[in-house]
Amino acid sequence: TTVSVHGLGYVGLPTAALFANNGYTVYGVDTQPDKLERLRTDGADFREAALNDYVDRVLGTDALHLREHPVESDYHLICVPTPFDHDREAADLSYVRAAAEGIAPKLRPGDTVVVESTVPPGTTANVVGETLERNGDLLRETFNLAFCPETVLPGSILEELRGNDRIVGGIDDEATAAARDLFAGVVDGDIHTAPDAATAEFAKLAQNTHRDANIAIANELAKVARDHGVVPRPAFDLANEHPRVDLLHPGPGVGGHCLPVDPLYLGQHSDHVALIEHARAVNDGMVYYVRDLLEEGLGSLAEKRVAVFGLAYKGNVADTRNSPATRFVETLGETPELVATDGGNVVDVRVHDPHVAEAGVDLWSQSAALEGADALVFMTDHDEFTELDPETVAERMDDNVVVDARGLTDESWHEAGLDVRRL
Ligand code: SAJ
């Protein structure tokens, strides 16, 4: 069986390796020649070592061929990005269309096309189906078309790729069965069959919307708790003793390339998204709340040295896409009274992140960031930060304000003389 994977990003490349490591002949297709060249010379560069090994094991072997243009295959998996276009308030499906245009001329009767990219409900049947039909010689009835969303969690991609349950939904029963057969051969989890492709597309969006909204209720409750003089996390732990309550962790907001975006796809063909949109606004607003906590501690932000620990969107990953920390640093610059006459920002922000190698901002070492700082803000729950010694932190800092947006600190931080404001 031959499998083509279109789009060799953080989902496509691991997926290509999954099939190549399981006896399939795989064509990894990507329209960017420099990406293919980098893969050929340097191998995979995920921040997950086991995943890199897994990909590198098949790169350059007969199991995984890299191609710039689509070739004939029994299966075509579409794993291209579907960014949200905030101006049009709609998903940007141009990469999905382009992939389908490329596949169409190579499609043979009985072949199967599976969309894995996150898309608004209806996209597989309508946009992809029509594009395939229009750009090739085949009628819809002669090939199989299905949706099967990826659900891997950055940080544990390899385990989740093999272990997670999958949902498949085809535009007809034959397509569902064909997609099911493919994944049943490589994943250990169960395969759940959706009645159609749109239901599977909706289910994927519902998962991330559910998580985003649940984080929003945790964030809102955390703010309310603080209004009542209650420390949120211990209160949440108590509430969670109830068998049907499971509050998530409050924090500085929600980042990554899925949760902040996927809920918005649901609003594309529906007006009933008030709660969903509000949850997004609550989560996006958390960076301002963290800034308020900081300002409360320092009195004023002007001329202050602020160490920001963590730029990644969540703990123990290097990914900074849509990271609340990045937005938080921007909000410090947005504060009108803080913008110096030369346009520069008069808050001295020192960002430190042991996982992030490059970012749009200068990165500081841990000790340099803390030296003489007036405040320390925890924006990401990296393991390195929980191991910090509060006594050493207190010695290095000038003033003693700590804003802990991730619940990393305990009593010993107070005992070290630090003024901790905790979410
Ligand atoms: N976060 C909180 N509080 C929590 C949990 C998370 O503030 O209690 C924040 C994180 O710090 C982060 C954001 O939410 O900024 C998202 O992190 P995450 O670990 O919840 O999820 P992602 O975005 O890394 O991956 C999600 C997962 N979806 C679900 O858990 C429903 C993953 O399984 C999906 O495959 C992925 O989106 C995707 O690609 O759609």
Boltz pocket constraint, residues with backbone or C-beta under 6 A from the ligand:
constraints:
  - pocket:
      binder: B
      contacts: [[A, 150], [A, 151], [A, 152], [A, 153], [A, 154], [A, 207], [A, 208], [A, 211], [A, 215], [A, 248], [A, 249], [A, 250], [A, 251], [A, 252], [A, 253], [A, 254], [A, 255], [A, 256], [A, 257], [A, 258], [A, 259], [A, 313], [A, 314], [A, 315]]
      max_distance: 6.0
